[in-house]
């Protein structure tokens, strides 16, 4: 009888055929055909590593994990009523660095967008002004926390917009965050500074109480970056006002990112509305709008400032026009009164009207907060 313990092969194949096969590669699933492939490199991705390495070296954009990855381009929109709409006109405009490099295309706000922003601000004003001062301070401090978490992003945007030194950009962002914290501490303290009990002759209590003005249009300085934006916006909302911020120039990049921070913080929608566009087109609309109670002309063009003040006077709007340019205008007027070279003095002194030469790094005062407060005087008889 045959020996049943001998190895038995499959029909048509002998055991010698199996032993003659080439050894499979170390890759999982290797057979005779796969073993002929070149061994994958140690880099994850196997055979894809070689084509990637062959690409020309380039510095990865912010947020890109590796060289050669296309960055997700940011779409810069408006910020109205807590949402991010595109301009109703569908227009956009290019933003360039000082050396002419194209940075982005930003939504170009129209006059209707400005009117929509005023409507949103008026709707949000009662709730924001009616909140306790302590609660407003907490909300503003939360914004500072969000700014701190995105400091690297703001540094990149300020750096490319101003084409300067990265360390200087980081220092400006740090000062902007510190300034926001400074203003966050004022909502429950400004009443003690601007208000108080008045001594009167008679059996009465006489009290002065500061109240927010209402909706404030703010023309941001176009060349001051994040620090300039914070310096003109924070005092407006810290005192309980609602704001319509008009940003232009390189500052629009930081303005839209600041709007994203406000949208994801505790600031109610509509308290801050951010428009990006041409001040020559939108500033007269805001100055003449009856729904705007005050306007900050810090970033106004010197050629159009007088016209904006005239439009604001048409509806008795409060105008804030402090700064080096305003002081320069007063000096020019004095030179004219003294019979000096008025034309030359005015031409020289009004060069920095857009706030570019204002020292934004200097410690802030109370003038911007007090400018947008109304003082209500209350008389109450002394009872027994």
C-alpha positions in Angstrom: 0.0 0.0 0.0 1.3 3.5 -0.7 2.6 5.6 2.2 -0.2 8.1 3.1 2.2 10.2 5.2 4.0 11.5 2.1 3.1 15.2 1.2 0.4 15.4 -1.4 0.4 18.3 -3.9 -2.6 19.9 -5.6 -3.7 18.4 -8.9 -1.5 19.7 -11.7 1.0 21.3 -9.4 3.9 19.7 -7.6 5.5 20.7 -4.3 8.6 21.7 -6.3 6.5 24.3 -8.1 5.7 26.1 -4.8 9.2 26.2 -3.6 10.4 27.7 -6.9 8.2 30.9 -6.4 10.2 34.1 -5.6 9.8 35.2 -2.0 7.2 37.9 -1.6 8.3 41.4 -0.7 7.9 42.8 2.8 4.9 44.8 1.6 1.6 43.5 2.7 -0.2 41.4 -0.1 3.0 40.8 -2.1 2.9 38.1 -4.8 5.0 37.3 -7.8 3.7 40.3 -9.8 4.0 42.8 -6.9 7.5 41.7 -6.0 8.7 43.2 -9.2 7.8 46.7 -8.1 10.5 48.9 -6.7 10.5 48.9 -2.9 8.6 51.9 -1.4 10.5 54.5 0.4 10.3 54.9 4.2 8.1 58.0 3.8 4.4 57.5 4.3 2.7 57.3 0.9 4.9 54.8 -0.7 5.3 55.3 -4.5 3.9 58.9 -4.2 7.0 60.1 -2.3 9.2 60.4 -5.4 6.9 62.7 -7.5 6.4 65.0 -4.5 10.1 65.3 -3.9 10.6 66.2 -7.5 8.5 69.4 -7.1 10.3 72.7 -6.9 10.9 73.7 -3.3 8.7 76.6 -2.1 7.9 78.1 1.2 4.5 76.7 2.4 1.7 79.2 2.8 0.3 79.8 6.3 -1.7 76.8 7.3 -0.2 74.5 4.7 1.1 71.2 6.1 3.8 70.7 3.5 5.5 72.4 0.6 3.5 72.2 -2.6 0.1 72.2 -1.0 -2.3 74.8 -2.3 -3.6 77.1 0.4 -7.3 77.7 0.8 -7.7 81.3 -0.3 -9.6 83.5 2.2 -12.7 85.2 0.9 -12.9 88.7 2.4 -16.5 89.7 2.9 -18.5 92.3 4.8 -19.7 91.9 8.3 -23.3 93.2 8.8 -25.7 92.1 11.5 -23.5 89.2 12.7 -23.3 87.7 9.2 -20.8 87.8 6.4 -22.5 88.9 3.2 -20.9 89.8 -0.1 -21.5 93.3 -1.3 -25.0 93.6 -2.9 -23.3 95.2 -5.9 -21.0 92.2 -6.4 -18.0 94.5 -6.6 -14.5 93.9 -5.2 -11.3 95.8 -5.1 -7.6 94.7 -4.9 -5.5 95.3 -1.8 -1.8 95.6 -2.4 1.3 95.8 -0.2 3.4 99.0 -0.3 5.7 97.3 -2.9 2.7 96.7 -5.2 2.3 93.0 -4.5 -1.4 91.9 -4.8 -2.6 90.6 -1.4 -6.3 89.9 -1.9 -9.5 91.0 -3.5 -11.9 92.4 -0.9 -15.6 93.1 -1.1 -16.3 96.7 -2.2 -19.3 97.9 -0.1 -21.9 99.9 -1.7 -24.2 102.7 -0.4 -26.9 100.1 0.2 -24.5 98.0 2.2 -23.8 101.1 4.4 -27.6 101.6 4.9 -28.0 97.9 5.8 -25.2 98.2 8.4 -26.8 101.2 10.0 -30.2 99.3 10.2 -28.4 96.4 11.9 -26.6 98.7 14.3 -29.8 100.4 15.3 -31.5 97.1 15.9 -28.6 95.9 18.2 -28.2 99.2 20.1 -31.0 98.8 22.7 -29.9 95.4 23.9 -26.2 96.3 24.0 -26.7 99.7 25.8 -29.2 98.1 28.1 -26.8 95.4 29.3 -25.0 96.0 32.6 -21.6 97.7 32.3 -20.0 94.8 34.1 -21.4 92.4 31.5 -20.1 94.5 28.6 -16.7 94.4 30.2 -16.8 90.6 30.3 -17.8 90.4 26.7 -15.0 92.7 25.6 -12.5 90.7 27.6 -13.7 87.6 25.8 -12.8 89.3 22.5 -9.3 89.9 23.9 -9.0 86.2 24.6 -10.0 85.4 21.0 -7.4 87.9 19.7 -4.7 86.3 21.8 -5.5 82.9 20.3 -5.2 84.3 16.8 -2.2 86.5 17.3 -0.1 84.6 14.8 -2.6 85.1 12.1 -2.9 88.8 12.7 0.9 89.1 12.8 1.1 87.5 9.3 -1.6 89.9 8.0 0.0 93.0 9.4 3.4 91.9 8.2 2.3 91.4 4.5 0.1 94.5 4.5 2.8 96.8 5.8 5.8 95.0 4.2 7.8 95.7 7.3 9.6 93.7 9.9 7.9 90.6 11.4 9.0 91.4 14.9 7.5 94.9 14.6 4.2 93.4 13.3 4.1 91.0 16.3 4.8 93.9 18.7 1.9 95.9 17.1 -0.5 92.9 17.5 0.6 92.5 21.1 -0.1 96.2 21.8 -3.5 95.9 20.1 -4.5 93.0 22.4 -3.3 94.8 25.4 -5.3 97.9 24.4 -8.4 95.9 24.0 -7.9 94.5 27.5 -7.5 98.1 28.7 -10.8 99.2 27.2 -12.5 96.0 28.5 -11.8 97.3 32.0 -13.6 100.6 31.5 -17.3 99.9 31.0 -18.1 99.8 34.7 -15.7 102.6 35.6 -16.4 105.3 33.0 -19.6 106.4 34.9 -17.5 107.4 37.9 -15.3 109.5 35.7 -17.9 111.2 33.4 -20.7 111.4 36.0 -21.2 112.3 39.6 -23.3 114.3 42.1 -23.4 118.0 41.6 -23.8 120.6 44.4 -26.8 122.8 43.8 -28.5 125.5 45.8 -31.8 124.0 46.9 -33.4 120.9 48.4 -32.5 118.7 45.5 -30.2 115.9 44.5 -28.5 116.7 41.2 -26.9 113.7 39.4 -25.0 113.5 36.1 -25.2 110.1 34.4 -23.4 109.3 31.2 -25.3 107.4 28.5 -24.2 106.1 25.1 -24.9 108.3 22.1 -26.2 105.5 19.8 -24.9 104.4 16.5 -21.4 105.6 15.7 -19.8 105.6 12.2 -16.1 105.1 12.5 -13.7 105.9 9.6 -10.7 103.7 10.5 -7.2 104.9 9.7 -6.2 103.0 6.6 -2.5 102.6 7.4 -2.6 101.9 11.1 -3.2 98.1 11.0 -4.8 96.2 13.8 -3.7 98.6 16.5 -5.4 101.5 14.8 -8.6 99.5 14.3 -8.7 98.6 18.0 -7.9 102.1 19.1 -10.9 103.6 17.2 -13.4 100.7 17.7 -13.0 99.5 21.3 -13.8 102.9 23.0 -17.0 103.1 20.9 -18.5 99.8 22.0 -17.0 99.9 25.5 -19.3 102.8 26.3 -22.4 101.0 25.0 -22.6 102.3 21.5 -23.1 100.3 18.3 -20.6 100.8 15.5 -20.4 100.9 11.8 -16.6 100.6 11.0 -15.4 101.6 7.5 -12.0 100.1 6.8 -9.9 100.9 3.7 -6.3 100.5 2.5 -4.1 97.7 3.8 -6.0 97.7 7.1 -8.9 95.9 5.5 -7.2 92.5 5.9 -7.0 92.9 9.7 -10.5 94.4 9.8 -12.1 91.3 8.3 -10.2 89.0 10.6 -11.2 91.2 13.5 -14.8 90.8 12.4 -14.4 87.0 12.5 -13.2 87.3 16.1 -16.2 89.4 17.0 -18.5 86.9 15.3 -17.2 84.0 17.3 -17.1 85.8 20.6 -20.0 87.0 22.8 -20.6 90.3 21.1 -24.2 90.4 19.9 -24.7 90.5 16.1 -25.1 94.1 14.8 -23.2 95.8 17.6 -20.2 96.0 15.3 -20.6 96.1 11.5 -17.5 96.2 9.3 -17.6 97.7 5.8 -14.6 97.6 3.4 -14.6 100.1 0.6 -13.8 103.6 -0.5 -14.2 106.3 2.1 -14.9 108.8 -0.7 -18.0 106.8 -1.6 -19.3 105.7 1.8 -18.3 108.4 4.2 -20.8 111.0 2.9 -23.6 108.4 3.1 -22.8 107.7 6.8 -22.3 111.4 7.6 -25.7 112.3 6.1 -27.6 109.3 7.5 -30.2 110.3 10.0 -29.8 106.9 11.8 -26.2 107.6 12.7 -25.8 109.6 15.9 -22.1 110.3 15.8 -19.1 109.9 13.4 -15.4 109.6 14.0 -13.4 111.3 11.2 -10.0 109.8 12.1 -9.5 108.2 8.8 -11.2 110.9 6.7 -9.6 112.3 3.6 -8.4 115.9 4.3 -10.0 117.1 1.1 -13.4 115.9 2.1 -13.4 116.5 5.8 -15.2 119.9 5.7 -17.9 118.4 3.5 -18.4 115.5 6.0 -18.7 117.9 8.9 -21.3 119.9 6.9 -23.3 116.8 6.2 -23.1 115.7 9.8 -24.3 119.2 11.0 -27.4 118.7 8.8 -28.9 116.2 11.3 -27.1 117.5 14.4 -24.7 114.6 14.5 -21.9 114.5 17.0 -18.5 114.7 15.3 -15.2 113.5 16.7 -12.3 115.0 14.8 -9.4 115.0 17.2 -5.9 114.0 16.3 -2.8 115.6 14.8 -4.6 116.7 11.7 -7.3 118.5 13.6 -4.7 120.3 15.7 -2.9 121.1 12.4 -6.0 122.7 11.0 -6.3 124.9 14.1 -2.7 126.0 13.7 -3.3 126.7 10.0 -6.4 128.8 11.0 -4.3 130.7 13.5 -1.7 131.4 10.8 -4.3 132.8 8.5 -5.6 135.0 11.3 -2.2 136.4 12.0 -1.7 137.1 8.3 1.0 134.4 7.9 1.6 132.1 5.0 -1.8 130.4 5.5 -1.7 128.4 2.3 1.7 126.9 3.0 0.8 126.1 6.7 -2.4 124.4 5.7 -0.7 122.3 2.9 2.0 121.1 5.3 -0.1 120.5 8.4 -2.9 118.5 6.7 -0.7 115.9 5.2 -1.4 113.3 7.9 -5.1 113.6 7.9 -5.7 109.8 7.6 -4.1 109.2 11.0 -1.0 107.6 9.6 1.3 109.9 11.6 -0.7 109.6 14.8 1.2 107.7 17.5 -1.1 104.7 18.0 1.4 103.1 20.3 1.1 106.0 22.8 -1.0 105.3 25.9 -4.7 106.0 25.1 -6.6 108.6 27.0 -10.3 108.9 27.7 -11.1 111.4 24.9 -12.5 108.7 22.5 -14.8 107.2 25.1 -16.1 110.5 26.5 -16.7 111.8 22.9 -19.5 109.3 22.4 -21.3 109.7 25.7 -24.3 111.9 26.4 -24.6 113.3 29.9 -28.1 113.1 31.4 -28.8 115.3 34.4 -31.4 114.1 37.0 -33.0 116.4 39.6 -34.6 114.7 42.6 -36.2 116.5 45.5 -34.7 115.7 48.9 -37.4 113.9 51.0 -37.8 113.5 54.7 
